[in-house]
Amino acid sequence: MLSLQSTVPFTLTLFVLLPLLVLLEPSHAIRSFPIKENGDRGWLPVFAEAPEYRNGAECPVSSFKGCITSCDPSHVHIAMTLDSEYLRGSISAVHSVLRHASCPDNVFFHFIVAESDPASPRSLDQVVRSTFPSLHFKVYLFKETVVKNLISSSIRQALENPLNYARNYLAEILEPCVDRVIYLDSDLVVVDDIQKLWNISLSGLRVIGAPEYCHANFTRYFTDGFWSDPAMSRIFLGRKPCYFNTGVMVMDLVRWRQGNYRKRIEGWMELQKERRIYELGSLPPFLLVFAGDVEAIDHRWNQHGLGGDNVLGSCRSLHPGPVSLLHWSGKGKPWERLDAGTPCPLDHLWSPYDLYKPQHQQQTQ
């Protein structure tokens, strides 16, 4: 039996049972596109409208009165990818952030949409806008040709999706006035105030912050050929590299731009195409560039691996300690297992944030 009392805070137990990229200009705070009734989104999932979450009196007041802009210094910026396959997860993630935010009106979402997605940016935008009518957000179109030729095969086909690499390009995608962002994957829920994560300082000249897992066997993320080549393996000389999961990161975009980290990551991807030095998608290039120089954030902010391993998707339990964010990284996704009637115990912690309306509910309303 899963015990939540010692591991999950009250907020969770309460709810348990550039030229490369094209920016789609917003209409005020909320994206607006001319689209026919249902347009080309008829085959997409339908979601119930979320409750309206509003700021309390203690929240910062925008200095841009009467105008919502991503340049507002009072905003907490969150970047996420948005695609038809993981749309249900994305909607739940957004819902969880708003539900626990102390100042939900101050949260600004930046959604990155793949050019090749079967659903158009307009239809994905329409889904978000109809589900969260008061949400402040923008949608950006990611031209995957910028990275497609750099991607090598991985242990799981889903890890080869070019959209997985969009996080490498956030400094170019987002407006220059956005100097800091929280990147979140679509298969997670936040069960704490996102402002706490936003307020974490990146000390020294560190570019990213993330929970580190130094007990993990770091060598397994790279091939024997990598470790046997002194010219490559010495990249970690003078560093104490630890594994970290790139699905939850605080990113300093000013330092990222100054250090041209996009090109550093691409350099390792180019080498991977020539010499196989890793097997696991978009993670290893990040490790090569940042491991050993990451601001260590409390593990509560990424209880990852809940989707199980990348082959079987077996059930996992929580790590020891408190929980602020649950992350179903790995093969198994909670909405798929719940729909199939074969959920893992922790999948029931995801369901309170699910706004999906099954077809039989749509027909009876």
C-alpha positions in Angstrom: 0.0 0.0 0.0 1.4 3.4 -1.0 1.9 5.7 2.0 1.7 9.4 1.1 1.7 10.9 4.6 5.5 11.0 4.9 6.4 11.8 1.4 3.8 14.1 -0.1 2.9 17.6 1.2 -0.5 18.7 2.2 -1.1 20.3 -1.2 -0.8 16.9 -2.9 -2.7 14.8 -0.4 -5.6 17.2 -0.6 -6.2 16.2 -4.2 -5.0 12.7 -4.2 -7.8 10.0 -4.9 15.0 31.2 -35.7 14.8 32.8 -39.1 15.0 29.3 -37.8 11.9 29.7 -35.8 8.7 31.6 -36.5 7.0 33.4 -33.7 3.2 33.6 -34.0 2.3 37.0 -32.8 -0.2 37.2 -30.0 -3.5 39.0 -29.7 -3.2 40.6 -26.2 -2.6 38.0 -23.5 -4.3 35.1 -25.3 -3.5 33.6 -28.6 -6.1 34.2 -31.3 -6.3 32.8 -34.8 -9.1 33.0 -37.3 -10.5 29.5 -37.4 -13.7 27.9 -38.4 -16.0 26.3 -35.8 -14.0 23.2 -34.7 -11.7 24.1 -37.6 -9.1 21.3 -38.1 -9.2 20.2 -34.5 -12.2 17.9 -34.6 -10.1 14.9 -34.1 -8.1 16.3 -31.1 -9.1 15.5 -27.5 -11.8 17.7 -25.9 -11.2 19.1 -22.5 -13.4 20.6 -19.8 -12.8 24.3 -19.1 -10.5 24.7 -16.1 -11.6 26.7 -13.0 -10.5 30.3 -13.1 -7.5 30.8 -10.9 -6.8 34.4 -9.8 -4.1 36.4 -7.9 -4.5 37.3 -4.3 -3.9 40.8 -2.9 -0.4 39.9 -2.0 0.7 39.2 -5.6 2.9 41.7 -7.6 1.1 44.1 -9.8 2.0 44.3 -13.4 3.9 47.4 -14.5 2.2 47.1 -17.9 -1.3 48.1 -17.0 -3.9 47.0 -19.4 -1.5 45.1 -21.6 -0.2 41.6 -21.1 3.3 41.1 -22.5 5.9 38.5 -22.1 8.4 41.3 -21.1 6.5 41.9 -17.9 9.1 41.5 -15.0 6.4 40.2 -12.7 5.9 37.1 -14.8 7.1 33.5 -14.0 8.0 32.2 -17.5 7.4 28.5 -18.2 8.3 26.9 -21.6 6.7 23.6 -22.7 6.4 21.8 -25.9 2.9 21.2 -27.2 1.9 18.5 -29.6 -1.1 16.3 -30.5 0.4 13.1 -29.0 1.1 14.5 -25.5 -1.6 17.2 -25.5 -3.5 15.5 -22.7 -0.4 15.5 -20.6 0.4 19.2 -21.4 -3.1 20.3 -20.4 -2.8 18.5 -17.1 0.6 20.0 -16.4 -0.7 23.5 -17.0 -3.7 22.8 -14.8 -1.5 21.6 -12.0 0.8 24.7 -12.2 -2.2 27.1 -12.0 -4.0 25.1 -9.3 -1.0 25.4 -6.9 0.4 28.8 -7.9 0.2 31.5 -5.3 -0.1 34.1 -8.1 -1.5 32.2 -11.2 -2.1 35.4 -13.1 1.6 36.0 -13.1 2.5 32.7 -14.8 3.2 33.1 -18.5 3.5 30.0 -20.7 5.5 29.7 -23.9 4.4 26.7 -26.0 6.6 25.3 -28.7 4.8 23.5 -31.5 6.5 21.3 -34.1 6.1 22.3 -37.8 5.4 18.6 -38.7 2.7 18.0 -36.1 -0.6 16.6 -37.6 -2.4 19.3 -35.7 -1.9 22.9 -36.8 -0.5 25.5 -34.4 -3.9 27.2 -34.6 -5.9 24.1 -33.6 -3.5 23.4 -30.6 -3.8 27.1 -29.6 -7.5 26.8 -29.8 -7.5 23.9 -27.4 -5.4 25.7 -24.9 -7.4 28.9 -25.2 -10.8 27.1 -24.7 -9.5 25.1 -21.8 -7.8 28.1 -20.0 -9.6 31.2 -21.2 -7.6 33.5 -18.9 -4.2 32.0 -19.4 -1.3 34.2 -20.5 0.6 32.4 -23.3 2.2 32.5 -26.7 2.6 29.8 -29.3 5.8 29.4 -31.3 6.4 27.3 -34.4 9.6 25.2 -34.3 11.1 24.6 -37.7 12.5 21.1 -37.1 14.9 21.3 -40.0 17.3 23.2 -37.8 17.9 20.0 -35.7 16.5 17.1 -37.7 19.8 16.2 -39.5 21.6 16.2 -36.2 19.5 13.6 -34.5 20.8 10.0 -34.3 18.8 6.9 -33.6 17.9 6.2 -29.9 16.8 3.2 -27.8 13.2 4.3 -28.1 11.7 6.0 -31.2 9.8 8.6 -29.2 13.2 10.0 -28.1 14.0 10.8 -31.7 11.2 13.4 -32.0 12.8 16.7 -33.0 10.5 18.5 -30.6 12.5 16.9 -27.7 15.4 19.1 -28.8 13.4 22.4 -28.8 14.8 23.1 -25.3 18.2 23.6 -26.9 16.8 26.6 -28.8 14.8 28.4 -26.2 17.2 31.3 -26.1 16.5 31.9 -29.8 12.8 31.1 -29.7 11.8 33.4 -26.9 12.0 37.1 -27.0 15.3 38.7 -25.9 13.4 40.3 -22.9 12.8 36.9 -21.4 16.1 36.3 -19.5 15.0 33.3 -17.4 12.6 30.4 -17.9 11.5 27.2 -16.3 11.5 24.4 -18.8 8.9 21.6 -18.1 8.2 18.3 -19.9 4.6 17.5 -20.7 4.4 14.3 -18.7 4.4 15.8 -15.2 2.3 17.6 -12.6 3.4 20.3 -10.2 2.0 20.0 -6.7 3.6 23.0 -5.1 3.8 26.7 -5.8 5.8 27.2 -9.0 7.1 30.6 -7.5 9.4 28.6 -5.2 11.1 27.0 -8.1 11.3 30.3 -10.0 13.0 32.0 -7.0 15.9 29.6 -6.9 19.2 31.4 -7.5 21.8 30.2 -10.0 25.0 30.8 -8.2 28.3 31.9 -9.9 28.1 31.7 -13.7 25.8 28.6 -13.8 23.4 28.5 -16.7 21.0 25.9 -15.5 19.6 24.5 -12.3 18.1 21.0 -11.9 17.9 18.2 -9.3 21.1 16.1 -9.5 21.3 12.4 -8.9 25.0 11.7 -8.1 24.3 8.1 -7.0 23.4 7.1 -10.5 26.0 5.3 -12.6 27.1 8.2 -14.8 29.2 6.1 -17.1 26.3 4.2 -18.5 25.0 7.3 -20.4 27.9 7.0 -22.8 29.4 4.2 -24.8 32.6 2.3 -24.1 34.1 4.0 -27.2 33.5 7.4 -25.6 35.2 6.5 -22.3 38.1 4.7 -24.0 39.0 7.8 -26.0 41.0 10.2 -23.8 40.3 13.2 -26.1 36.6 12.9 -25.5 36.3 11.6 -21.9 38.6 14.4 -20.6 35.7 16.8 -21.2 34.8 16.0 -17.6 38.3 16.7 -16.3 38.0 19.0 -13.2 34.3 18.4 -13.0 32.3 16.0 -10.8 29.5 15.0 -13.3 26.2 13.8 -12.0 23.1 12.7 -13.9 20.3 15.2 -14.1 16.9 15.0 -15.9 16.4 17.7 -18.5 12.6 17.6 -18.2 12.7 20.1 -15.3 15.2 22.9 -15.5 15.6 26.6 -14.5 17.5 28.3 -17.3 19.4 31.6 -17.4 18.8 32.6 -21.0 21.2 35.6 -20.8 24.1 33.4 -19.9 23.0 30.8 -22.4 23.1 33.4 -25.2 26.4 34.8 -24.1 28.0 31.3 -23.9 26.5 30.1 -27.2 25.4 26.9 -25.6 23.2 25.9 -28.4 26.3 25.5 -30.6 28.1 23.5 -27.9 25.3 21.0 -27.7 25.1 20.8 -31.5 28.8 20.1 -31.7 28.4 16.9 -29.6 25.4 15.9 -31.7 27.5 16.3 -34.8 30.2 14.1 -33.3 27.5 11.5 -32.3 26.6 11.2 -36.0 30.2 10.4 -36.8 31.0 8.2 -33.9 28.4 6.6 -31.7 29.1 7.9 -28.2 25.7 7.6 -26.5 22.3 5.8 -26.9 19.7 8.0 -25.1 18.3 10.8 -27.3 18.6 14.4 -26.3 19.9 13.9 -22.7 23.6 13.0 -23.3 24.5 16.2 -25.2 23.2 18.2 -22.2 25.2 16.1 -19.8 28.3 16.6 -21.9 28.0 20.4 -21.7 26.6 20.9 -18.2 27.1 17.9 -16.0 29.3 18.9 -13.0 28.3 22.6 -13.4 24.6 22.5 -12.5 22.9 24.4 -9.7 21.6 21.5 -7.6 17.9 21.9 -6.9 16.1 19.9 -4.2 15.0 16.5 -5.4 11.4 17.3 -4.5 11.3 19.3 -7.8 11.7 16.3 -10.0 10.4 13.0 -8.7 11.2 11.5 -12.1 11.1 8.0 -13.6 7.5 7.3 -12.8 6.9 6.1 -16.3 9.2 3.2 -15.7 12.1 2.1 -17.8 12.4 3.0 -21.5 11.6 -0.6 -22.6 8.9 -2.1 -20.4 7.4 1.0 -18.7 7.2 -0.8 -15.4 5.6 0.8 -12.3 7.9 2.8 -10.0 7.6 4.2 -6.5 8.4 7.7 -5.2 11.9 8.6 -4.2 12.4 9.2 -0.4 11.5 12.7 0.7 9.0 15.4 0.0 7.3 15.9 -3.4 6.7 19.2 -5.3 6.7 17.7 -8.8 5.8 14.2 -10.1 7.4 13.3 -13.5 6.3 10.3 -15.6 9.6 10.2 -17.6 10.1 6.8 -19.2 7.9 4.7 -21.4 4.7 4.5 -19.5 2.3 7.6 -19.4 -0.4 7.8 -16.8 -3.3 8.7 -19.1 -2.5 5.7 -21.3 -2.4 3.3 -18.4 -5.5 4.8 -16.8 -7.5 4.5 -20.0 -6.3 0.9 -20.4 -7.5 0.0 -16.9 -3.9 -1.0 -15.9 -2.7 2.0 -13.9 0.3 2.1 -11.6 -0.5 3.2 -8.1 1.1 6.6 -8.6 -0.9 7.3 -11.8 -3.9 8.1 -9.5 -1.9 11.2 -8.4 -2.0 12.5 -11.9 -5.7 12.0 -12.5 -7.0 15.0 -10.4 -5.4 17.4 -12.9 -6.8 15.6 -16.0 -9.4 17.7 -17.8 -10.0 15.3 -20.7 -13.6 14.6 -21.5 -14.2 11.1 -22.8 -16.5 10.8 -25.9 -19.4 9.5 -23.9 -19.3 12.6 -21.7 -19.3 14.8 -24.7 -22.3 13.2 -26.1 -24.4 13.5 -22.9 -23.7 17.2 -22.5 
